């Protein structure tokens, strides 16, 4: 399974019928959590290309690379 390159930490905790996913994003420097009833990890693990934080950081890095290679 592919993960977001900016994902710093991910762990799953079970609380009764719930699954709580804790994850840290390097882009916004914040810790987040997601509560789910079934196996449904956060977007960082499922489809990170759709995450707006990933897209913004990727565009920023591409801009820096283009500036130094042009």
N, CA, C and O atoms as a GROMACS GRO file, in nm:
protein
  280
    1UNK      N    1   0.084  -0.119   0.000
    1UNK     CA    2   0.000   0.000   0.000
    1UNK      C    3   0.088   0.124   0.000
    1UNK      O    4   0.180   0.136   0.081
    2UNK      N    5   0.060   0.215  -0.091
    2UNK     CA    6   0.137   0.339  -0.100
    2UNK      C    7   0.086   0.439   0.003
    2UNK      O    8  -0.034   0.447   0.029
    3UNK      N    9   0.178   0.513   0.060
    3UNK     CA   10   0.143   0.616   0.157
    3UNK      C   11   0.195   0.750   0.110
    3UNK      O   12   0.285   0.758   0.027
    4UNK      N   13   0.138   0.853   0.165
    4UNK     CA   14   0.182   0.989   0.134
    4UNK      C   15   0.326   1.007   0.180
    4UNK      O   16   0.360   0.966   0.291
    5UNK      N   17   0.411   1.067   0.098
    5UNK     CA   18   0.550   1.088   0.139
    5UNK      C   19   0.563   1.188   0.254
    5UNK      O   20   0.669   1.195   0.317
    6UNK      N   21   0.460   1.266   0.281
    6UNK     CA   22   0.464   1.365   0.388
    6UNK      C   23   0.400   1.313   0.517
    6UNK      O   24   0.390   1.387   0.614
    7UNK      N   25   0.359   1.187   0.519
    7UNK     CA   26   0.300   1.126   0.638
    7UNK      C   27   0.413   1.088   0.733
    7UNK      O   28   0.499   1.007   0.699
    8UNK      N   29   0.412   1.148   0.852
    8UNK     CA   30   0.520   1.122   0.947
    8UNK      C   31   0.489   1.004   1.039
    8UNK      O   32   0.578   0.924   1.068
    9UNK      N   33   0.366   0.993   1.084
    9UNK     CA   34   0.332   0.888   1.178
    9UNK      C   35   0.188   0.848   1.158
    9UNK      O   36   0.102   0.932   1.131
   10UNK      N   37   0.159   0.718   1.170
   10UNK     CA   38   0.023   0.667   1.159
   10UNK      C   39   0.010   0.549   1.252
   10UNK      O   40   0.089   0.455   1.247
   11UNK      N   41  -0.091   0.553   1.338
   11UNK     CA   42  -0.121   0.435   1.418
   11UNK      C   43  -0.270   0.425   1.442
   11UNK      O   44  -0.342   0.525   1.443
   12UNK      N   45  -0.315   0.301   1.461
   12UNK     CA   46  -0.456   0.272   1.477
   12UNK      C   47  -0.482   0.225   1.619
   12UNK      O   48  -0.405   0.146   1.675
   13UNK      N   49  -0.589   0.273   1.676
   13UNK     CA   50  -0.628   0.238   1.812
   13UNK      C   51  -0.772   0.190   1.807
   13UNK      O   52  -0.853   0.246   1.733
   14UNK      N   53  -0.805   0.088   1.882
   14UNK     CA   54  -0.942   0.037   1.885
   14UNK      C   55  -1.008   0.079   2.016
   14UNK      O   56  -0.953   0.060   2.124
   15UNK      N   57  -1.126   0.136   2.003
   15UNK     CA   58  -1.207   0.176   2.119
   15UNK      C   59  -1.346   0.118   2.100
   15UNK      O   60  -1.432   0.179   2.039
   16UNK      N   61  -1.366  -0.001   2.154
   16UNK     CA   62  -1.494  -0.068   2.136
   16UNK      C   63  -1.515  -0.099   1.988
   16UNK      O   64  -1.428  -0.158   1.924
   17UNK      N   65  -1.629  -0.059   1.933
   17UNK     CA   66  -1.654  -0.086   1.791
   17UNK      C   67  -1.584   0.012   1.697
   17UNK      O   68  -1.587  -0.006   1.575
   18UNK      N   69  -1.522   0.115   1.753
   18UNK     CA   70  -1.461   0.219   1.671
   18UNK      C   71  -1.312   0.194   1.650
   18UNK      O   72  -1.245   0.132   1.732
   19UNK      N   73  -1.263   0.243   1.537
   19UNK     CA   74  -1.120   0.245   1.509
   19UNK      C   75  -1.079   0.392   1.498
   19UNK      O   76  -1.137   0.468   1.422
   20UNK      N   77  -0.980   0.428   1.575
   20UNK     CA   78  -0.933   0.566   1.575
   20UNK      C   79  -0.794   0.568   1.511
   20UNK      O   80  -0.701   0.505   1.560
   21UNK      N   81  -0.783   0.641   1.401
   21UNK     CA   82  -0.656   0.655   1.331
   21UNK      C   83  -0.593   0.787   1.371
   21UNK      O   84  -0.655   0.893   1.356
   22UNK      N   85  -0.472   0.782   1.421
   22UNK     CA   86  -0.395   0.902   1.456
   22UNK      C   87  -0.285   0.916   1.351
   22UNK      O   88  -0.214   0.820   1.322
   23UNK      N   89  -0.271   1.036   1.296
   23UNK     CA   90  -0.169   1.056   1.194
   23UNK      C   91  -0.117   1.198   1.199
   23UNK      O   92  -0.190   1.292   1.232
   24UNK      N   93   0.011   1.213   1.166
   24UNK     CA   94   0.080   1.343   1.166
   24UNK      C   95   0.119   1.377   1.023
   24UNK      O   96   0.178   1.295   0.952
   25UNK      N   97   0.086   1.498   0.983
   25UNK     CA   98   0.118   1.545   0.849
   25UNK      C   99   0.236   1.642   0.856
   25UNK      O  100   0.235   1.737   0.934
   26UNK      N  101   0.337   1.618   0.775
   26UNK     CA  102   0.456   1.703   0.773
   26UNK      C  103   0.426   1.839   0.710
   26UNK      O  104   0.493   1.938   0.742
   27UNK      N  105   0.328   1.846   0.623
   27UNK     CA  106   0.299   1.970   0.549
   27UNK      C  107   0.245   2.077   0.642
   27UNK      O  108   0.295   2.190   0.642
   28UNK      N  109   0.143   2.045   0.721
   28UNK     CA  110   0.082   2.147   0.808
   28UNK      C  111   0.129   2.137   0.953
   28UNK      O  112   0.085   2.215   1.037
   29UNK      N  113   0.217   2.041   0.983
   29UNK     CA  114   0.276   2.025   1.117
   29UNK      C  115   0.168   2.009   1.225
   29UNK      O  116   0.178   2.066   1.333
   30UNK      N  117   0.065   1.930   1.193
   30UNK     CA  118  -0.043   1.908   1.289
   30UNK      C  119  -0.069   1.759   1.304
   30UNK      O  120  -0.046   1.681   1.211
   31UNK      N  121  -0.117   1.720   1.420
   31UNK     CA  122  -0.161   1.584   1.444
   31UNK      C  123  -0.312   1.581   1.426
   31UNK      O  124  -0.383   1.671   1.470
   32UNK      N  125  -0.359   1.477   1.362
   32UNK     CA  126  -0.501   1.464   1.334
   32UNK      C  127  -0.548   1.326   1.378
   32UNK      O  128  -0.467   1.237   1.404
   33UNK      N  129  -0.680   1.309   1.388
   33UNK     CA  130  -0.735   1.178   1.414
   33UNK      C  131  -0.863   1.160   1.334
   33UNK      O  132  -0.932   1.257   1.300
   34UNK      N  133  -0.895   1.035   1.305
   34UNK     CA  134  -1.014   1.002   1.230
   34UNK      C  135  -1.078   0.882   1.296
   34UNK      O  136  -1.010   0.785   1.329
   35UNK      N  137  -1.209   0.889   1.317
   35UNK     CA  138  -1.283   0.781   1.381
   35UNK      C  139  -1.366   0.710   1.274
   35UNK      O  140  -1.434   0.774   1.195
   36UNK      N  141  -1.360   0.577   1.272
   36UNK     CA  142  -1.432   0.499   1.173
   36UNK      C  143  -1.491   0.375   1.239
   36UNK      O  144  -1.439   0.325   1.339
   37UNK      N  145  -1.600   0.325   1.182
   37UNK     CA  146  -1.661   0.203   1.230
   37UNK      C  147  -1.599   0.078   1.168
   37UNK      O  148  -1.605  -0.030   1.227
   38UNK      N  149  -1.540   0.092   1.052
   38UNK     CA  150  -1.477  -0.022   0.986
   38UNK      C  151  -1.338   0.019   0.938
   38UNK      O  152  -1.295   0.133   0.959
   39UNK      N  153  -1.269  -0.073   0.875
   39UNK     CA  154  -1.134  -0.045   0.826
   39UNK      C  155  -1.141   0.061   0.716
   39UNK      O  156  -1.174   0.030   0.601
   40UNK      N  157  -1.112   0.183   0.751
   40UNK     CA  158  -1.115   0.294   0.655
   40UNK      C  159  -1.007   0.394   0.695
   40UNK      O  160  -1.036   0.492   0.763
   41UNK      N  161  -0.883   0.370   0.653
   41UNK     CA  162  -0.774   0.460   0.692
   41UNK      C  163  -0.790   0.599   0.632
   41UNK      O  164  -0.869   0.617   0.539
   42UNK      N  165  -0.718   0.697   0.683
   42UNK     CA  166  -0.729   0.834   0.632
   42UNK      C  167  -0.680   0.844   0.487
   42UNK      O  168  -0.618   0.752   0.434
   43UNK      N  169  -0.708   0.958   0.426
   43UNK     CA  170  -0.674   0.981   0.286
   43UNK      C  171  -0.523   0.972   0.262
   43UNK      O  172  -0.481   0.944   0.149
   44UNK      N  173  -0.442   0.995   0.364
   44UNK     CA  174  -0.295   0.985   0.351
   44UNK      C  175  -0.251   0.846   0.307
   44UNK      O  176  -0.145   0.830   0.246
   45UNK      N  177  -0.332   0.748   0.337
   45UNK     CA  178  -0.297   0.610   0.305
   45UNK      C  179  -0.376   0.560   0.185
   45UNK      O  180  -0.323   0.485   0.103
   46UNK      N  181  -0.501   0.601   0.173
   46UNK     CA  182  -0.586   0.551   0.065
   46UNK      C  183  -0.554   0.617  -0.069
   46UNK      O  184  -0.507   0.550  -0.161
   47UNK      N  185  -0.579   0.746  -0.082
   47UNK     CA  186  -0.561   0.818  -0.208
   47UNK      C  187  -0.494   0.952  -0.179
   47UNK      O  188  -0.558   1.057  -0.187
   48UNK      N  189  -0.367   0.948  -0.145
   48UNK     CA  190  -0.300   1.072  -0.103
   48UNK      C  191  -0.288   1.172  -0.216
   48UNK      O  192  -0.269   1.290  -0.190
   49UNK      N  193  -0.298   1.128  -0.343
   49UNK     CA  194  -0.291   1.222  -0.454
   49UNK      C  195  -0.409   1.320  -0.453
   49UNK      O  196  -0.400   1.428  -0.510
   50UNK      N  197  -0.519   1.283  -0.388
   50UNK     CA  198  -0.637   1.369  -0.380
   50UNK      C  199  -0.632   1.467  -0.263
   50UNK      O  200  -0.716   1.557  -0.255
   51UNK      N  201  -0.539   1.452  -0.173
   51UNK     CA  202  -0.529   1.538  -0.055
   51UNK      C  203  -0.481   1.677  -0.096
   51UNK      O  204  -0.381   1.690  -0.166
   52UNK      N  205  -0.551   1.780  -0.052
   52UNK     CA  206  -0.513   1.916  -0.091
   52UNK      C  207  -0.378   1.957  -0.032
   52UNK      O  208  -0.306   2.035  -0.094
   53UNK      N  209  -0.343   1.906   0.084
   53UNK     CA  210  -0.212   1.938   0.143
   53UNK      C  211  -0.099   1.879   0.059
   53UNK      O  212   0.003   1.944   0.036
   54UNK      N  213  -0.118   1.755   0.014
   54UNK     CA  214  -0.018   1.691  -0.072
   54UNK      C  215  -0.002   1.768  -0.202
   54UNK      O  216   0.110   1.793  -0.246
   55UNK      N  217  -0.114   1.805  -0.263
   55UNK     CA  218  -0.109   1.876  -0.391
   55UNK      C  219  -0.038   2.011  -0.379
   55UNK      O  220   0.042   2.047  -0.465
   56UNK      N  221  -0.068   2.086  -0.272
   56UNK     CA  222  -0.003   2.216  -0.251
   56UNK      C  223   0.147   2.201  -0.231
   56UNK      O  224   0.225   2.276  -0.289
   57UNK      N  225   0.187   2.106  -0.148
   57UNK     CA  226   0.330   2.088  -0.120
   57UNK      C  227   0.404   2.038  -0.244
   57UNK      O  228   0.516   2.079  -0.271
   58UNK      N  229   0.341   1.951  -0.318
   58UNK     CA  230   0.403   1.899  -0.441
   58UNK      C  231   0.423   2.012  -0.543
   58UNK      O  232   0.528   2.019  -0.607
   59UNK      N  233   0.324   2.099  -0.558
   59UNK     CA  234   0.336   2.212  -0.650
   59UNK      C  235   0.446   2.308  -0.604
   59UNK      O  236   0.521   2.361  -0.686
   60UNK      N  237   0.456   2.330  -0.474
   60UNK     CA  238   0.560   2.417  -0.420
   60UNK      C  239   0.698   2.360  -0.450
   60UNK      O  240   0.788   2.432  -0.495
   61UNK      N  241   0.716   2.230  -0.424
   61UNK     CA  242   0.845   2.166  -0.450
   61UNK      C  243   0.878   2.165  -0.599
   61UNK      O  244   0.993   2.188  -0.637
   62UNK      N  245   0.779   2.138  -0.683
   62UNK     CA  246   0.802   2.140  -0.828
   62UNK      C  247   0.845   2.280  -0.874
   62UNK      O  248   0.930   2.292  -0.962
   63UNK      N  249   0.786   2.384  -0.816
   63UNK     CA  250   0.824   2.520  -0.850
   63UNK      C  251   0.968   2.550  -0.813
   63UNK      O  252   1.039   2.617  -0.889
   64UNK      N  253   1.012   2.503  -0.699
   64UNK     CA  254   1.151   2.523  -0.657
   64UNK      C  255   1.245   2.449  -0.752
   64UNK      O  256   1.347   2.504  -0.793
   65UNK      N  257   1.211   2.327  -0.787
   65UNK     CA  258   1.296   2.248  -0.878
   65UNK      C  259   1.304   2.315  -1.015
   65UNK      O  260   1.412   2.324  -1.073
   66UNK      N  261   1.190   2.363  -1.067
   66UNK     CA  262   1.189   2.430  -1.198
   66UNK      C  263   1.273   2.558  -1.196
   66UNK      O  264   1.339   2.591  -1.294
   67UNK      N  265   1.268   2.627  -1.084
   67UNK     CA  266   1.343   2.753  -1.074
   67UNK      C  267   1.494   2.727  -1.083
   67UNK      O  268   1.566   2.805  -1.145
   68UNK      N  269   1.540   2.619  -1.022
   68UNK     CA  270   1.684   2.593  -1.021
   68UNK      C  271   1.732   2.513  -1.142
   68UNK      O  272   1.852   2.507  -1.167
   69UNK      N  273   1.641   2.452  -1.216
   69UNK     CA  274   1.685   2.375  -1.333
   69UNK      C  275   1.663   2.448  -1.463
   69UNK      O  276   1.708   2.401  -1.568
   70UNK      N  277   1.594   2.559  -1.460
   70UNK     CA  278   1.569   2.635  -1.585
   70UNK      C  279   1.679   2.732  -1.615
   70UNK      O  280   1.673   2.803  -1.715
   0.00000   0.00000   0.00000
